[in-house]
Amino acid sequence: MLVERCTRPGALHALPAAERNAMVVVAAYAPSSQGDAALKAAIRDVAMTDRDLLVASFPYTDPLDGSRSADAEEVNEAINRISSDMSHDERAYLETLEVRVREAGAESLRDIGDFLLRVAHEEKASLIVIGLRHSAPVGRLMLGQTVKRLLLESPCPVLVTKD
């Protein structure tokens, strides 16, 4: 089951909700350097384009709690942590930004690509941002199956950033 939460109060938007809905950036997030890189790139994009940000939090394996998604509070902590590297203007923009979080249930653990594609379709996303692990030169030629599938099946552009 998907849960949707708001992590920050938002500013009033000039566009009607129906039009803004087509201006959503989906950031794929799990607590990792790749998740932080995707979140940072997505925040920078929405700061420049005035689009809405939705964080798609997918399951990861926590040594103590097992498989779970980062909740709204954990996403908010990550935003605060990575914003320390941002410019003053970007941090000021963050104070007005409404960030929504959708958590994937355990059923999405088997296919994170399905979850991200479903969120992108449902939200009519204008961009998906994902983080990619830094790899050896040979590994750069071979993208993971999930990344490859997102690039080929996504209804919108996909921004891939490295950690």
SULUR-V174127 format. One record per backbone hydrogen bond with DSSP energy under -0.5 kcal/mol. CO is the residue of the C=O (numbers start at 1). NH is the residue of the N-H. If there is no record, write none. Layout:
BEGIN
CO & NH
CO & NH
END
This chain:
BEGIN
3 & 103
5 & 101
16 & 19
16 & 20
17 & 21
19 & 22
20 & 23
23 & 52
24 & 26
24 & 126
24 & 127
25 & 27
25 & 54
26 & 28
26 & 129
27 & 56
29 & 58
30 & 32
32 & 36
33 & 37
34 & 38
35 & 39
36 & 40
37 & 41
38 & 42
39 & 43
40 & 44
41 & 45
42 & 46
43 & 47
44 & 48
45 & 49
46 & 50
52 & 25
53 & 100
54 & 27
54 & 56
55 & 57
55 & 102
56 & 29
56 & 58
57 & 104
60 & 62
60 & 68
62 & 66
66 & 62
68 & 60
71 & 75
72 & 76
73 & 77
74 & 78
75 & 79
76 & 80
77 & 81
78 & 82
79 & 83
80 & 84
81 & 84
82 & 85
83 & 86
87 & 91
88 & 92
89 & 93
90 & 94
91 & 95
92 & 96
93 & 96
93 & 97
94 & 97
96 & 11
97 & 99
98 & 53
98 & 100
99 & 7
99 & 8
100 & 55
101 & 5
101 & 103
102 & 57
103 & 3
105 & 108
106 & 109
107 & 110
111 & 115
112 & 116
113 & 117
114 & 118
115 & 119
116 & 120
117 & 121
118 & 122
119 & 123
120 & 124
120 & 125
121 & 124
126 & 157
127 & 26
128 & 159
129 & 28
130 & 161
132 & 163
136 & 140
137 & 141
138 & 141
139 & 142
141 & 143
144 & 148
145 & 149
146 & 150
147 & 151
148 & 152
149 & 153
150 & 154
157 & 128
158 & 160
159 & 130
159 & 161
161 & 132
END
